[in-house]
Amino acid sequence: MELAGDEVRLRPIASGDADLIVRWRSRPEVATQLFGAPPTGEEHVRWAKEAFKRGDREEYVICWHQQGDRPVGTIGLSAI
């Protein structure tokens, strides 16, 4: 499912987003908010596969329309 508004679009994360997401999660200001160390690319892919297998969460990339639909972050819904 994809959600779109006037300024942003939420699209499901895809395997091709792994490097970008790992880069974001490795930024110091983001890494301090994580429950553990920032993941490697392989760890992220493994986590995503397991998370989606359970079927109780949705993960999206936030894309900003004003910047040419540029990915600017992620958001997740869990325990749904």
Distance bins in CASP14 RR format, pairs under 12 A and 6 or more apart:
PFRMAT RR
TARGET T0000
AUTHOR 0000-0000-0000
RMODE 2
METHOD distances of the structure
MODEL  1
1 9 0 0 0 0 0 1 0 0 0 0 0
1 10 0 0 0 0 1 0 0 0 0 0 0
1 11 0 0 0 0 1 0 0 0 0 0 0
1 12 1 0 0 1 0 0 0 0 0 0 0
1 58 1 0 0 1 0 0 0 0 0 0 0
1 59 0 0 0 0 0 1 0 0 0 0 0
1 60 0 0 0 0 1 0 0 0 0 0 0
1 77 0 0 0 0 0 1 0 0 0 0 0
1 80 0 0 0 0 0 1 0 0 0 0 0
2 8 0 0 0 0 0 1 0 0 0 0 0
2 9 1 0 0 1 0 0 0 0 0 0 0
2 10 1 0 0 1 0 0 0 0 0 0 0
2 11 1 0 1 0 0 0 0 0 0 0 0
2 12 1 0 0 1 0 0 0 0 0 0 0
2 13 0 0 0 0 0 1 0 0 0 0 0
2 14 0 0 0 0 0 1 0 0 0 0 0
2 58 0 0 0 0 0 1 0 0 0 0 0
2 60 0 0 0 0 1 0 0 0 0 0 0
2 61 0 0 0 0 0 1 0 0 0 0 0
2 62 0 0 0 0 0 1 0 0 0 0 0
2 63 0 0 0 0 1 0 0 0 0 0 0
2 69 0 0 0 0 0 1 0 0 0 0 0
3 9 1 0 0 1 0 0 0 0 0 0 0
3 10 1 0 1 0 0 0 0 0 0 0 0
3 11 0 0 0 0 1 0 0 0 0 0 0
3 12 0 0 0 0 1 0 0 0 0 0 0
3 58 0 0 0 0 1 0 0 0 0 0 0
3 60 1 0 0 1 0 0 0 0 0 0 0
3 61 0 0 0 0 0 1 0 0 0 0 0
3 62 0 0 0 0 1 0 0 0 0 0 0
3 63 0 0 0 0 0 1 0 0 0 0 0
3 75 0 0 0 0 0 1 0 0 0 0 0
3 76 0 0 0 0 0 1 0 0 0 0 0
3 77 0 0 0 0 0 1 0 0 0 0 0
4 10 1 0 0 1 0 0 0 0 0 0 0
4 11 0 0 0 0 1 0 0 0 0 0 0
4 60 0 0 0 0 0 1 0 0 0 0 0
4 62 0 0 0 0 0 1 0 0 0 0 0
4 63 0 0 0 0 1 0 0 0 0 0 0
4 64 0 0 0 0 0 1 0 0 0 0 0
4 65 0 0 0 0 1 0 0 0 0 0 0
4 69 0 0 0 0 1 0 0 0 0 0 0
5 62 0 0 0 0 0 1 0 0 0 0 0
5 63 0 0 0 0 0 1 0 0 0 0 0
5 64 0 0 0 0 0 1 0 0 0 0 0
5 65 1 0 0 1 0 0 0 0 0 0 0
5 66 0 0 0 0 0 1 0 0 0 0 0
5 69 0 0 0 0 0 1 0 0 0 0 0
6 64 0 0 0 0 0 1 0 0 0 0 0
6 65 1 0 0 1 0 0 0 0 0 0 0
6 66 0 0 0 0 1 0 0 0 0 0 0
7 62 0 0 0 0 0 1 0 0 0 0 0
7 63 0 0 0 0 1 0 0 0 0 0 0
7 64 1 0 0 1 0 0 0 0 0 0 0
7 65 1 0 1 0 0 0 0 0 0 0 0
7 66 1 0 0 1 0 0 0 0 0 0 0
7 67 0 0 0 0 1 0 0 0 0 0 0
7 68 0 0 0 0 0 1 0 0 0 0 0
7 69 0 0 0 0 0 1 0 0 0 0 0
7 70 0 0 0 0 0 1 0 0 0 0 0
7 72 0 0 0 0 0 1 0 0 0 0 0
8 60 0 0 0 0 1 0 0 0 0 0 0
8 61 0 0 0 0 0 1 0 0 0 0 0
8 62 1 0 1 0 0 0 0 0 0 0 0
8 63 1 0 0 1 0 0 0 0 0 0 0
8 64 1 0 1 0 0 0 0 0 0 0 0
8 65 1 0 0 1 0 0 0 0 0 0 0
8 66 0 0 0 0 1 0 0 0 0 0 0
8 67 0 0 0 0 0 1 0 0 0 0 0
8 68 0 0 0 0 0 1 0 0 0 0 0
8 69 0 0 0 0 1 0 0 0 0 0 0
8 70 0 0 0 0 0 1 0 0 0 0 0
8 71 0 0 0 0 0 1 0 0 0 0 0
8 72 0 0 0 0 1 0 0 0 0 0 0
8 73 0 0 0 0 1 0 0 0 0 0 0
8 75 0 0 0 0 1 0 0 0 0 0 0
9 60 0 0 0 0 1 0 0 0 0 0 0
9 61 0 0 0 0 1 0 0 0 0 0 0
9 62 1 0 0 1 0 0 0 0 0 0 0
9 63 1 0 1 0 0 0 0 0 0 0 0
9 64 0 0 0 0 1 0 0 0 0 0 0
9 65 1 0 0 1 0 0 0 0 0 0 0
9 66 0 0 0 0 0 1 0 0 0 0 0
9 67 0 0 0 0 0 1 0 0 0 0 0
9 68 0 0 0 0 0 1 0 0 0 0 0
9 69 1 0 0 1 0 0 0 0 0 0 0
9 70 0 0 0 0 0 1 0 0 0 0 0
9 71 0 0 0 0 1 0 0 0 0 0 0
9 72 0 0 0 0 0 1 0 0 0 0 0
9 73 0 0 0 0 0 1 0 0 0 0 0
9 75 0 0 0 0 0 1 0 0 0 0 0
10 58 0 0 0 0 1 0 0 0 0 0 0
10 59 0 0 0 0 1 0 0 0 0 0 0
10 60 1 0 1 0 0 0 0 0 0 0 0
10 61 1 0 0 1 0 0 0 0 0 0 0
10 62 1 0 1 0 0 0 0 0 0 0 0
10 63 1 0 0 1 0 0 0 0 0 0 0
10 64 0 0 0 0 0 1 0 0 0 0 0
10 65 0 0 0 0 0 1 0 0 0 0 0
10 69 0 0 0 0 0 1 0 0 0 0 0
10 71 0 0 0 0 0 1 0 0 0 0 0
10 72 0 0 0 0 0 1 0 0 0 0 0
10 73 0 0 0 0 1 0 0 0 0 0 0
10 74 0 0 0 0 1 0 0 0 0 0 0
10 75 1 0 0 1 0 0 0 0 0 0 0
10 76 0 0 0 0 1 0 0 0 0 0 0
10 77 0 0 0 0 0 1 0 0 0 0 0
11 17 0 0 0 0 1 0 0 0 0 0 0
11 58 0 0 0 0 0 1 0 0 0 0 0
11 59 0 0 0 0 0 1 0 0 0 0 0
11 60 1 0 0 1 0 0 0 0 0 0 0
11 61 1 0 1 0 0 0 0 0 0 0 0
11 62 0 0 0 0 1 0 0 0 0 0 0
11 63 1 0 0 1 0 0 0 0 0 0 0
11 64 0 0 0 0 0 1 0 0 0 0 0
11 69 0 0 0 0 1 0 0 0 0 0 0
11 71 0 0 0 0 1 0 0 0 0 0 0
11 73 0 0 0 0 0 1 0 0 0 0 0
11 74 0 0 0 0 0 1 0 0 0 0 0
11 75 0 0 0 0 0 1 0 0 0 0 0
12 48 0 0 0 0 0 1 0 0 0 0 0
12 51 0 0 0 0 0 1 0 0 0 0 0
12 52 0 0 0 0 1 0 0 0 0 0 0
12 57 0 0 0 0 0 1 0 0 0 0 0
12 58 1 0 0 1 0 0 0 0 0 0 0
12 59 1 0 0 1 0 0 0 0 0 0 0
12 60 1 0 0 1 0 0 0 0 0 0 0
12 61 1 0 0 1 0 0 0 0 0 0 0
12 62 0 0 0 0 0 1 0 0 0 0 0
12 63 0 0 0 0 0 1 0 0 0 0 0
12 74 0 0 0 0 0 1 0 0 0 0 0
12 75 0 0 0 0 0 1 0 0 0 0 0
12 76 0 0 0 0 0 1 0 0 0 0 0
12 77 0 0 0 0 0 1 0 0 0 0 0
13 19 0 0 0 0 0 1 0 0 0 0 0
13 20 0 0 0 0 1 0 0 0 0 0 0
13 21 1 0 0 1 0 0 0 0 0 0 0
13 22 0 0 0 0 0 1 0 0 0 0 0
13 24 0 0 0 0 0 1 0 0 0 0 0
13 44 0 0 0 0 1 0 0 0 0 0 0
13 45 0 0 0 0 0 1 0 0 0 0 0
13 47 0 0 0 0 0 1 0 0 0 0 0
13 48 1 0 0 1 0 0 0 0 0 0 0
13 49 0 0 0 0 0 1 0 0 0 0 0
13 51 0 0 0 0 1 0 0 0 0 0 0
13 52 0 0 0 0 1 0 0 0 0 0 0
13 57 0 0 0 0 0 1 0 0 0 0 0
13 58 0 0 0 0 1 0 0 0 0 0 0
13 59 1 0 1 0 0 0 0 0 0 0 0
13 60 1 0 0 1 0 0 0 0 0 0 0
13 61 1 0 1 0 0 0 0 0 0 0 0
13 62 0 0 0 0 0 1 0 0 0 0 0
13 63 0 0 0 0 0 1 0 0 0 0 0
13 71 0 0 0 0 1 0 0 0 0 0 0
13 73 0 0 0 0 0 1 0 0 0 0 0
13 74 1 0 0 1 0 0 0 0 0 0 0
13 75 0 0 0 0 1 0 0 0 0 0 0
13 76 0 0 0 0 1 0 0 0 0 0 0
14 20 0 0 0 0 0 1 0 0 0 0 0
14 21 0 0 0 0 0 1 0 0 0 0 0
14 45 0 0 0 0 0 1 0 0 0 0 0
14 48 0 0 0 0 1 0 0 0 0 0 0
14 52 0 0 0 0 0 1 0 0 0 0 0
14 59 0 0 0 0 0 1 0 0 0 0 0
14 60 0 0 0 0 0 1 0 0 0 0 0
14 61 1 0 0 1 0 0 0 0 0 0 0
14 71 0 0 0 0 0 1 0 0 0 0 0
14 74 0 0 0 0 0 1 0 0 0 0 0
15 21 0 0 0 0 0 1 0 0 0 0 0
15 41 0 0 0 0 0 1 0 0 0 0 0
15 42 0 0 0 0 0 1 0 0 0 0 0
15 44 0 0 0 0 1 0 0 0 0 0 0
15 45 1 0 0 1 0 0 0 0 0 0 0
15 46 0 0 0 0 0 1 0 0 0 0 0
15 48 1 0 0 1 0 0 0 0 0 0 0
15 49 0 0 0 0 1 0 0 0 0 0 0
15 52 0 0 0 0 0 1 0 0 0 0 0
15 59 0 0 0 0 0 1 0 0 0 0 0
16 22 0 0 0 0 0 1 0 0 0 0 0
16 41 0 0 0 0 0 1 0 0 0 0 0
16 44 0 0 0 0 0 1 0 0 0 0 0
16 45 0 0 0 0 1 0 0 0 0 0 0
16 48 0 0 0 0 0 1 0 0 0 0 0
16 61 0 0 0 0 0 1 0 0 0 0 0
16 71 0 0 0 0 0 1 0 0 0 0 0
17 23 0 0 0 0 0 1 0 0 0 0 0
17 24 0 0 0 0 1 0 0 0 0 0 0
17 25 0 0 0 0 0 1 0 0 0 0 0
17 41 0 0 0 0 0 1 0 0 0 0 0
17 44 0 0 0 0 1 0 0 0 0 0 0
17 45 0 0 0 0 0 1 0 0 0 0 0
17 48 0 0 0 0 1 0 0 0 0 0 0
17 59 0 0 0 0 1 0 0 0 0 0 0
17 60 0 0 0 0 0 1 0 0 0 0 0
17 61 1 0 1 0 0 0 0 0 0 0 0
17 62 0 0 0 0 0 1 0 0 0 0 0
17 63 0 0 0 0 0 1 0 0 0 0 0
17 71 1 0 0 1 0 0 0 0 0 0 0
17 73 0 0 0 0 1 0 0 0 0 0 0
17 74 0 0 0 0 1 0 0 0 0 0 0
18 24 0 0 0 0 0 1 0 0 0 0 0
18 25 0 0 0 0 0 1 0 0 0 0 0
18 39 0 0 0 0 1 0 0 0 0 0 0
18 40 0 0 0 0 1 0 0 0 0 0 0
18 41 1 0 1 0 0 0 0 0 0 0 0
18 42 0 0 0 0 1 0 0 0 0 0 0
18 43 0 0 0 0 1 0 0 0 0 0 0
18 44 1 0 1 0 0 0 0 0 0 0 0
18 45 1 0 1 0 0 0 0 0 0 0 0
18 46 0 0 0 0 0 1 0 0 0 0 0
18 47 0 0 0 0 1 0 0 0 0 0 0
18 48 1 0 0 1 0 0 0 0 0 0 0
18 49 0 0 0 0 0 1 0 0 0 0 0
18 59 0 0 0 0 0 1 0 0 0 0 0
18 61 0 0 0 0 0 1 0 0 0 0 0
18 74 0 0 0 0 0 1 0 0 0 0 0
19 25 0 0 0 0 0 1 0 0 0 0 0
19 26 0 0 0 0 0 1 0 0 0 0 0
19 39 0 0 0 0 0 1 0 0 0 0 0
19 40 0 0 0 0 0 1 0 0 0 0 0
19 41 1 0 0 1 0 0 0 0 0 0 0
19 42 0 0 0 0 0 1 0 0 0 0 0
19 44 0 0 0 0 1 0 0 0 0 0 0
19 45 0 0 0 0 0 1 0 0 0 0 0
19 71 0 0 0 0 0 1 0 0 0 0 0
20 26 0 0 0 0 0 1 0 0 0 0 0
20 27 0 0 0 0 0 1 0 0 0 0 0
20 41 0 0 0 0 0 1 0 0 0 0 0
20 44 0 0 0 0 0 1 0 0 0 0 0
20 61 1 0 0 1 0 0 0 0 0 0 0
20 62 0 0 0 0 0 1 0 0 0 0 0
20 63 0 0 0 0 0 1 0 0 0 0 0
20 70 0 0 0 0 0 1 0 0 0 0 0
20 71 1 0 0 1 0 0 0 0 0 0 0
20 72 0 0 0 0 0 1 0 0 0 0 0
20 73 0 0 0 0 1 0 0 0 0 0 0
20 74 0 0 0 0 1 0 0 0 0 0 0
21 27 0 0 0 0 0 1 0 0 0 0 0
21 30 0 0 0 0 0 1 0 0 0 0 0
21 34 0 0 0 0 0 1 0 0 0 0 0
21 38 0 0 0 0 1 0 0 0 0 0 0
21 39 0 0 0 0 1 0 0 0 0 0 0
21 40 0 0 0 0 0 1 0 0 0 0 0
21 41 0 0 0 0 1 0 0 0 0 0 0
21 43 0 0 0 0 0 1 0 0 0 0 0
21 44 1 0 1 0 0 0 0 0 0 0 0
21 45 0 0 0 0 1 0 0 0 0 0 0
21 47 0 0 0 0 0 1 0 0 0 0 0
21 48 0 0 0 0 1 0 0 0 0 0 0
21 59 0 0 0 0 1 0 0 0 0 0 0
21 60 0 0 0 0 0 1 0 0 0 0 0
21 61 1 0 0 1 0 0 0 0 0 0 0
21 62 0 0 0 0 0 1 0 0 0 0 0
21 71 0 0 0 0 1 0 0 0 0 0 0
21 72 0 0 0 0 0 1 0 0 0 0 0
21 73 0 0 0 0 1 0 0 0 0 0 0
21 74 1 0 0 1 0 0 0 0 0 0 0
21 75 0 0 0 0 0 1 0 0 0 0 0
21 76 0 0 0 0 0 1 0 0 0 0 0
22 30 0 0 0 0 0 1 0 0 0 0 0
22 31 0 0 0 0 0 1 0 0 0 0 0
22 34 0 0 0 0 0 1 0 0 0 0 0
22 37 0 0 0 0 0 1 0 0 0 0 0
22 38 1 0 0 1 0 0 0 0 0 0 0
22 39 1 0 0 1 0 0 0 0 0 0 0
22 40 1 0 0 1 0 0 0 0 0 0 0
22 41 1 0 1 0 0 0 0 0 0 0 0
22 42 0 0 0 0 1 0 0 0 0 0 0
22 43 0 0 0 0 1 0 0 0 0 0 0
22 44 1 0 1 0 0 0 0 0 0 0 0
22 45 0 0 0 0 1 0 0 0 0 0 0
22 47 0 0 0 0 0 1 0 0 0 0 0
22 48 0 0 0 0 0 1 0 0 0 0 0
22 74 0 0 0 0 0 1 0 0 0 0 0
23 30 0 0 0 0 1 0 0 0 0 0 0
23 31 0 0 0 0 0 1 0 0 0 0 0
23 38 0 0 0 0 1 0 0 0 0 0 0
23 39 0 0 0 0 0 1 0 0 0 0 0
23 40 0 0 0 0 0 1 0 0 0 0 0
23 41 0 0 0 0 1 0 0 0 0 0 0
23 44 0 0 0 0 0 1 0 0 0 0 0
23 71 0 0 0 0 0 1 0 0 0 0 0
23 73 0 0 0 0 0 1 0 0 0 0 0
23 74 0 0 0 0 0 1 0 0 0 0 0
24 30 1 0 1 0 0 0 0 0 0 0 0
24 31 0 0 0 0 1 0 0 0 0 0 0
24 33 0 0 0 0 0 1 0 0 0 0 0
24 34 0 0 0 0 0 1 0 0 0 0 0
24 38 0 0 0 0 1 0 0 0 0 0 0
24 39 0 0 0 0 0 1 0 0 0 0 0
24 41 0 0 0 0 0 1 0 0 0 0 0
24 44 0 0 0 0 0 1 0 0 0 0 0
24 61 0 0 0 0 1 0 0 0 0 0 0
24 62 0 0 0 0 0 1 0 0 0 0 0
24 71 0 0 0 0 1 0 0 0 0 0 0
24 72 0 0 0 0 1 0 0 0 0 0 0
24 73 1 0 0 1 0 0 0 0 0 0 0
24 74 1 0 0 1 0 0 0 0 0 0 0
24 75 0 0 0 0 0 1 0 0 0 0 0
25 31 1 0 0 1 0 0 0 0 0 0 0
25 32 0 0 0 0 0 1 0 0 0 0 0
25 33 0 0 0 0 1 0 0 0 0 0 0
25 34 1 0 0 1 0 0 0 0 0 0 0
25 35 0 0 0 0 0 1 0 0 0 0 0
25 36 0 0 0 0 1 0 0 0 0 0 0
25 37 0 0 0 0 1 0 0 0 0 0 0
25 38 1 0 1 0 0 0 0 0 0 0 0
25 39 1 0 0 1 0 0 0 0 0 0 0
25 40 0 0 0 0 0 1 0 0 0 0 0
25 41 0 0 0 0 1 0 0 0 0 0 0
25 43 0 0 0 0 0 1 0 0 0 0 0
25 44 1 0 0 1 0 0 0 0 0 0 0
25 47 0 0 0 0 0 1 0 0 0 0 0
25 73 0 0 0 0 0 1 0 0 0 0 0
25 74 0 0 0 0 1 0 0 0 0 0 0
26 32 0 0 0 0 0 1 0 0 0 0 0
26 34 0 0 0 0 1 0 0 0 0 0 0
26 36 0 0 0 0 0 1 0 0 0 0 0
26 37 0 0 0 0 1 0 0 0 0 0 0
26 38 1 0 1 0 0 0 0 0 0 0 0
26 39 0 0 0 0 1 0 0 0 0 0 0
26 40 0 0 0 0 1 0 0 0 0 0 0
26 41 0 0 0 0 1 0 0 0 0 0 0
26 43 0 0 0 0 0 1 0 0 0 0 0
26 44 0 0 0 0 0 1 0 0 0 0 0
27 33 0 0 0 0 0 1 0 0 0 0 0
27 34 0 0 0 0 0 1 0 0 0 0 0
27 38 0 0 0 0 1 0 0 0 0 0 0
27 73 0 0 0 0 0 1 0 0 0 0 0
28 34 0 0 0 0 0 1 0 0 0 0 0
28 38 0 0 0 0 1 0 0 0 0 0 0
29 38 0 0 0 0 0 1 0 0 0 0 0
30 36 0 0 0 0 0 1 0 0 0 0 0
30 37 0 0 0 0 0 1 0 0 0 0 0
30 38 1 0 0 1 0 0 0 0 0 0 0
30 39 0 0 0 0 0 1 0 0 0 0 0
30 73 0 0 0 0 1 0 0 0 0 0 0
30 74 0 0 0 0 0 1 0 0 0 0 0
31 37 1 0 0 1 0 0 0 0 0 0 0
31 38 1 0 1 0 0 0 0 0 0 0 0
31 39 0 0 0 0 0 1 0 0 0 0 0
32 38 0 0 0 0 0 1 0 0 0 0 0
34 43 0 0 0 0 0 1 0 0 0 0 0
34 44 0 0 0 0 0 1 0 0 0 0 0
34 47 0 0 0 0 0 1 0 0 0 0 0
35 47 0 0 0 0 0 1 0 0 0 0 0
36 43 0 0 0 0 0 1 0 0 0 0 0
36 47 0 0 0 0 0 1 0 0 0 0 0
37 43 0 0 0 0 1 0 0 0 0 0 0
37 44 0 0 0 0 0 1 0 0 0 0 0
38 44 0 0 0 0 1 0 0 0 0 0 0
38 47 0 0 0 0 0 1 0 0 0 0 0
39 45 0 0 0 0 1 0 0 0 0 0 0
39 46 0 0 0 0 1 0 0 0 0 0 0
39 47 1 0 0 1 0 0 0 0 0 0 0
39 48 0 0 0 0 1 0 0 0 0 0 0
40 46 0 0 0 0 1 0 0 0 0 0 0
40 47 0 0 0 0 0 1 0 0 0 0 0
41 47 0 0 0 0 1 0 0 0 0 0 0
41 48 0 0 0 0 1 0 0 0 0 0 0
42 48 0 0 0 0 0 1 0 0 0 0 0
42 49 0 0 0 0 0 1 0 0 0 0 0
43 49 0 0 0 0 0 1 0 0 0 0 0
43 50 0 0 0 0 0 1 0 0 0 0 0
44 50 0 0 0 0 0 1 0 0 0 0 0
44 51 0 0 0 0 0 1 0 0 0 0 0
44 59 0 0 0 0 0 1 0 0 0 0 0
44 74 0 0 0 0 0 1 0 0 0 0 0
45 51 0 0 0 0 0 1 0 0 0 0 0
45 52 0 0 0 0 0 1 0 0 0 0 0
46 52 0 0 0 0 0 1 0 0 0 0 0
46 53 0 0 0 0 0 1 0 0 0 0 0
47 53 0 0 0 0 0 1 0 0 0 0 0
47 54 0 0 0 0 0 1 0 0 0 0 0
47 57 0 0 0 0 0 1 0 0 0 0 0
47 59 0 0 0 0 1 0 0 0 0 0 0
48 54 0 0 0 0 0 1 0 0 0 0 0
48 55 0 0 0 0 0 1 0 0 0 0 0
48 57 0 0 0 0 1 0 0 0 0 0 0
48 58 0 0 0 0 0 1 0 0 0 0 0
48 59 1 0 0 1 0 0 0 0 0 0 0
48 61 0 0 0 0 0 1 0 0 0 0 0
48 74 0 0 0 0 0 1 0 0 0 0 0
48 76 0 0 0 0 0 1 0 0 0 0 0
49 55 0 0 0 0 0 1 0 0 0 0 0
49 59 0 0 0 0 0 1 0 0 0 0 0
50 56 0 0 0 0 0 1 0 0 0 0 0
50 57 0 0 0 0 0 1 0 0 0 0 0
50 59 0 0 0 0 0 1 0 0 0 0 0
51 57 1 0 1 0 0 0 0 0 0 0 0
51 58 0 0 0 0 1 0 0 0 0 0 0
51 59 1 0 0 1 0 0 0 0 0 0 0
51 76 0 0 0 0 1 0 0 0 0 0 0
51 77 0 0 0 0 0 1 0 0 0 0 0
51 78 0 0 0 0 1 0 0 0 0 0 0
51 79 0 0 0 0 0 1 0 0 0 0 0
51 80 0 0 0 0 0 1 0 0 0 0 0
52 58 0 0 0 0 1 0 0 0 0 0 0
52 59 1 0 0 1 0 0 0 0 0 0 0
52 76 0 0 0 0 0 1 0 0 0 0 0
52 78 0 0 0 0 0 1 0 0 0 0 0
54 78 0 0 0 0 1 0 0 0 0 0 0
54 79 0 0 0 0 1 0 0 0 0 0 0
54 80 0 0 0 0 0 1 0 0 0 0 0
55 77 0 0 0 0 0 1 0 0 0 0 0
55 78 0 0 0 0 0 1 0 0 0 0 0
55 79 0 0 0 0 0 1 0 0 0 0 0
55 80 0 0 0 0 1 0 0 0 0 0 0
56 76 0 0 0 0 0 1 0 0 0 0 0
56 77 0 0 0 0 1 0 0 0 0 0 0
56 78 1 0 0 1 0 0 0 0 0 0 0
56 79 1 0 1 0 0 0 0 0 0 0 0
56 80 1 0 1 0 0 0 0 0 0 0 0
57 74 0 0 0 0 0 1 0 0 0 0 0
57 75 0 0 0 0 0 1 0 0 0 0 0
57 76 1 0 0 1 0 0 0 0 0 0 0
57 77 1 0 0 1 0 0 0 0 0 0 0
57 78 1 0 1 0 0 0 0 0 0 0 0
57 79 1 0 0 1 0 0 0 0 0 0 0
57 80 1 0 0 1 0 0 0 0 0 0 0
58 74 0 0 0 0 0 1 0 0 0 0 0
58 75 0 0 0 0 1 0 0 0 0 0 0
58 76 1 0 0 1 0 0 0 0 0 0 0
58 77 1 0 1 0 0 0 0 0 0 0 0
58 78 0 0 0 0 1 0 0 0 0 0 0
58 79 0 0 0 0 0 1 0 0 0 0 0
58 80 1 0 0 1 0 0 0 0 0 0 0
59 73 0 0 0 0 0 1 0 0 0 0 0
59 74 1 0 0 1 0 0 0 0 0 0 0
59 75 1 0 0 1 0 0 0 0 0 0 0
59 76 1 0 1 0 0 0 0 0 0 0 0
59 77 1 0 0 1 0 0 0 0 0 0 0
59 78 0 0 0 0 1 0 0 0 0 0 0
59 80 0 0 0 0 0 1 0 0 0 0 0
60 71 0 0 0 0 0 1 0 0 0 0 0
60 72 0 0 0 0 0 1 0 0 0 0 0
60 73 0 0 0 0 1 0 0 0 0 0 0
60 74 1 0 0 1 0 0 0 0 0 0 0
60 75 1 0 1 0 0 0 0 0 0 0 0
60 76 1 0 0 1 0 0 0 0 0 0 0
60 77 0 0 0 0 1 0 0 0 0 0 0
61 69 0 0 0 0 0 1 0 0 0 0 0
61 70 0 0 0 0 0 1 0 0 0 0 0
61 71 1 0 1 0 0 0 0 0 0 0 0
61 72 0 0 0 0 1 0 0 0 0 0 0
61 73 1 0 0 1 0 0 0 0 0 0 0
61 74 1 0 1 0 0 0 0 0 0 0 0
61 75 0 0 0 0 1 0 0 0 0 0 0
61 76 0 0 0 0 0 1 0 0 0 0 0
62 69 0 0 0 0 0 1 0 0 0 0 0
62 70 0 0 0 0 1 0 0 0 0 0 0
62 71 1 0 0 1 0 0 0 0 0 0 0
62 72 1 0 1 0 0 0 0 0 0 0 0
62 73 1 0 1 0 0 0 0 0 0 0 0
62 74 1 0 0 1 0 0 0 0 0 0 0
62 75 1 0 1 0 0 0 0 0 0 0 0
62 76 0 0 0 0 1 0 0 0 0 0 0
63 69 1 0 1 0 0 0 0 0 0 0 0
63 70 1 0 0 1 0 0 0 0 0 0 0
63 71 1 0 1 0 0 0 0 0 0 0 0
63 72 1 0 0 1 0 0 0 0 0 0 0
63 73 0 0 0 0 1 0 0 0 0 0 0
63 74 0 0 0 0 0 1 0 0 0 0 0
63 75 0 0 0 0 0 1 0 0 0 0 0
64 70 1 0 1 0 0 0 0 0 0 0 0
64 71 0 0 0 0 1 0 0 0 0 0 0
64 72 1 0 1 0 0 0 0 0 0 0 0
64 73 0 0 0 0 1 0 0 0 0 0 0
65 71 0 0 0 0 0 1 0 0 0 0 0
65 72 0 0 0 0 0 1 0 0 0 0 0
66 72 0 0 0 0 0 1 0 0 0 0 0
67 73 0 0 0 0 0 1 0 0 0 0 0
END
